[in-house]
Amino acid sequence: MAVRAAVLHLRDRRRRAADRRFGVRLLGAALVAAVAAVPFALLLVLVEGRWGPLRRVDMGAAERLHHTAVTHPAWTSTLRFLSDRVWDPAVLRTVVALLTVWLLYRRAWRLAAWSAVTAVAGGLIGLLVKTVVERARPSLEDPVAHAPGFSFPSGHAMTATTSFAVLLLVLLPLVPRAWRPLCWCVAVASVLGVGFTRVALGVHWFSDVVGGWLLGLAVVALTAWAFEAWRADAGRGRTEVTEGLEPELVDARPEP
């Protein structure tokens, strides 16, 4: 009995230590995400330096898509519905918040923390970068849509990236393997679709959307790394991205 008690005590101490390290890594990853994405940093330098080739790409995409939006009102209405209703950041954040509540109900405490921190960090970091860069939105003749605030990076694109990544990485263990490729396709198509609608409606430059995608990916990658580090410290095996972050979510007690 004494040996068993000692083993249980040692396991409990190891788990508590892993939890503490997980919290530190999770919060640290959220902070580091703002400066960790090299491709995003390069794009930011080009945007701030008003690099000629990038400006031509932005202007060319904006003008071509704006012409299509002006001459096809029904098409524009569909884009507005998708952008302002289906893929609106408030809608996606609400879905992630409901997912987090469900994870708490399932007692998947650390996965719920990862979901919440990833979503909140993404929103705050995106807002901070917008405020620092202060890039003006496109100013087009006969605009078909309007949006407040600064332009770089696209908040819609960044929120879509973090939100769909959270949904995928959390829920994949519950999806039959045969359906998982479809889930990936839907998520990727939605993220790309969000970016397209923002440029087509004339409220973002193409580089704003790419910046939102890259920064969103950086946040997800770093917080996911923190979660995987906790799994390693807690004695759990590492998982493939195709399996989701916590395959044990299918169990009655997903976390010890």
C-alpha positions in Angstrom: 0.0 0.0 0.0 2.8 2.4 0.9 4.5 1.8 -2.5 1.2 2.3 -4.3 0.5 5.6 -2.4 4.0 6.8 -3.3 3.5 6.0 -7.0 0.2 7.8 -7.0 1.7 10.8 -5.2 4.5 11.0 -7.7 2.1 10.8 -10.6 0.0 13.6 -9.1 3.0 15.8 -8.6 4.1 15.2 -12.2 0.6 16.1 -13.5 0.5 19.3 -11.5 3.9 20.3 -12.7 2.9 19.6 -16.2 -0.2 21.7 -15.8 1.9 24.6 -14.5 4.3 24.4 -17.4 1.4 24.1 -19.8 -0.2 27.3 -18.6 3.1 29.2 -18.9 3.8 27.8 -22.4 0.3 28.5 -23.6 0.4 32.2 -22.5 3.9 32.6 -23.7 3.1 31.2 -27.1 0.2 33.6 -27.4 2.6 36.5 -26.8 5.4 35.2 -29.0 2.9 34.6 -31.9 2.8 38.4 -32.5 6.5 38.4 -33.6 7.1 34.7 -34.5 5.8 34.5 -38.0 8.7 35.2 -40.4 6.5 35.3 -43.5 4.1 37.7 -41.9 7.0 39.9 -40.7 8.3 40.0 -44.3 4.9 40.9 -45.7 4.6 43.6 -43.0 7.9 45.1 -44.1 6.8 45.2 -47.7 3.5 46.8 -46.8 5.1 49.4 -44.6 7.7 50.1 -47.3 5.0 50.4 -50.0 6.9 48.0 -52.2 6.0 48.6 -55.8 5.2 45.1 -57.0 3.0 44.4 -54.0 1.1 47.6 -54.6 0.5 46.7 -58.2 -0.8 43.3 -57.2 -3.1 44.9 -54.6 -4.4 47.5 -57.0 -4.9 45.1 -59.8 -6.9 42.6 -57.7 -9.0 45.4 -56.2 -9.8 47.0 -59.5 -10.7 43.8 -61.3 -12.9 42.4 -58.5 -14.5 45.7 -57.8 -15.6 46.0 -61.5 -17.2 42.6 -61.2 -18.9 43.5 -58.0 -20.3 46.8 -59.5 -21.6 45.1 -62.6 -23.1 42.0 -60.9 -25.4 43.2 -58.0 -26.7 39.7 -57.3 -23.2 38.3 -57.0 -22.3 41.2 -54.6 -25.3 40.5 -52.4 -24.2 36.9 -52.1 -20.7 38.0 -51.1 -22.1 40.4 -48.5 -24.3 37.7 -47.0 -21.3 35.3 -46.7 -19.0 38.0 -45.3 -21.5 39.6 -42.9 -23.6 36.7 -41.8 -22.0 33.2 -42.4 -18.3 34.1 -41.9 -18.7 37.2 -39.8 -16.0 37.2 -37.0 -18.7 37.6 -34.3 -20.4 34.4 -35.6 -17.2 32.4 -35.7 -16.1 33.6 -32.3 -19.5 32.6 -30.9 -19.2 29.1 -32.4 -15.7 28.8 -30.8 -17.1 30.1 -27.4 -19.9 27.4 -27.5 -17.3 24.8 -28.3 -15.2 25.9 -25.3 -18.2 25.7 -23.0 -18.9 22.1 -24.3 -15.3 21.2 -23.7 -15.7 22.4 -20.1 -18.8 20.3 -19.8 -16.8 17.3 -21.0 -14.1 18.2 -18.4 -11.5 18.6 -21.2 -10.1 21.5 -19.2 -6.8 22.0 -21.0 -8.3 21.7 -24.4 -10.9 24.3 -23.4 -8.1 26.6 -22.3 -6.3 26.1 -25.6 -9.4 26.9 -27.6 -10.2 30.1 -25.6 -6.6 31.4 -25.5 -6.2 30.8 -29.3 -9.3 32.6 -30.1 -8.7 35.6 -27.7 -5.0 35.9 -28.6 -5.8 35.9 -32.3 -8.3 38.7 -31.9 -6.1 40.9 -29.6 -3.0 40.4 -31.7 -4.8 41.3 -34.9 -6.2 44.4 -33.3 -2.8 45.4 -32.0 -1.1 45.0 -35.4 -3.9 47.0 -37.1 -3.4 49.8 -34.6 0.4 49.9 -35.1 0.4 49.7 -38.9 -2.6 52.1 -39.5 -3.0 51.1 -43.1 -5.9 52.7 -44.9 -8.6 50.6 -46.5 -9.1 50.7 -50.3 -10.8 53.8 -51.6 -12.7 52.8 -54.7 -15.2 54.7 -56.9 -18.8 53.5 -56.3 -18.0 51.3 -53.3 -20.3 48.3 -52.8 -19.4 47.9 -49.1 -17.9 49.7 -46.2 -15.9 48.7 -43.1 -14.6 50.6 -40.1 -11.0 50.7 -38.8 -7.7 50.0 -40.4 -6.9 47.5 -43.1 -3.8 45.4 -42.3 -4.2 42.6 -41.4 -7.7 41.5 -42.3 -9.6 40.7 -39.1 -12.1 38.5 -41.1 -9.3 36.4 -42.6 -7.4 36.0 -39.3 -10.5 35.1 -37.3 -11.5 32.6 -40.0 -8.1 31.0 -39.8 -8.0 30.7 -36.0 -11.6 29.7 -35.7 -11.7 26.9 -38.3 -8.3 25.6 -37.0 -9.7 25.4 -33.5 -12.9 23.6 -34.7 -10.8 21.2 -36.8 -8.2 20.4 -34.2 -10.7 19.9 -31.4 -13.4 18.0 -33.3 -11.5 15.7 -35.6 -11.3 12.8 -33.1 -15.1 12.7 -33.1 -15.3 12.5 -36.9 -15.1 9.2 -38.7 -11.8 8.9 -40.7 -13.6 8.7 -44.0 -15.2 12.1 -43.4 -12.0 13.9 -42.2 -10.8 14.9 -45.7 -14.2 16.6 -46.3 -13.8 18.5 -43.0 -10.4 19.8 -44.1 -11.7 20.8 -47.5 -14.7 22.7 -45.9 -12.4 24.5 -43.5 -9.8 25.4 -46.1 -12.5 26.5 -48.6 -14.1 28.7 -45.9 -10.9 30.4 -45.0 -10.0 31.1 -48.6 -13.6 32.2 -49.3 -13.5 34.7 -46.4 -10.4 36.3 -48.0 -11.9 36.4 -51.4 -15.1 38.1 -50.2 -13.1 40.9 -48.4 -11.1 41.7 -51.5 -14.1 41.4 -53.9 -16.2 43.7 -51.7 -13.4 46.3 -51.8 -12.9 46.6 -48.0 -9.4 45.0 -48.0 -6.3 44.8 -50.1 -5.1 41.3 -51.2 -2.0 41.6 -49.0 -4.3 42.4 -46.0 -5.9 39.0 -46.4 -2.6 37.2 -46.8 -1.4 38.9 -43.7 -4.5 37.8 -41.8 -4.0 34.2 -42.9 -0.3 34.1 -42.0 -0.7 35.7 -38.6 -3.7 33.5 -37.8 -1.6 30.4 -38.7 1.2 31.6 -36.4 -1.1 31.9 -33.4 -2.5 28.5 -34.0 0.8 26.9 -34.6 2.4 28.3 -31.4 -0.5 27.6 -29.1 -0.8 24.1 -30.5 2.9 23.6 -29.8 2.2 24.6 -26.2 -0.6 22.0 -26.0 1.6 19.3 -27.4 4.4 20.2 -25.0 1.9 19.7 -22.1 1.0 16.3 -23.5 4.7 15.3 -23.6 5.2 16.5 -20.0 2.1 14.6 -18.8 3.4 11.4 -20.3 0.9 11.3 -23.3 2.1 10.6 -26.8 2.3 13.2 -29.4 -0.4 13.3 -32.0 -0.5 13.9 -35.8 -2.4 17.0 -36.9 -4.8 14.7 -38.8 -5.8 13.1 -35.5 -6.7 16.4 -33.7 -5.0 17.8 -30.6 -6.6 15.3 -28.2 -7.7 12.0 -29.6 -8.8 11.0 -26.1 -11.8 13.4 -26.5 -13.8 10.3 -27.6 -13.3 8.8 -24.1 -15.7 9.3 -21.2 -12.9 11.1 -19.3 -10.7 12.8 -22.0 -8.3 14.3 -19.4 -6.9 12.9 -16.1 
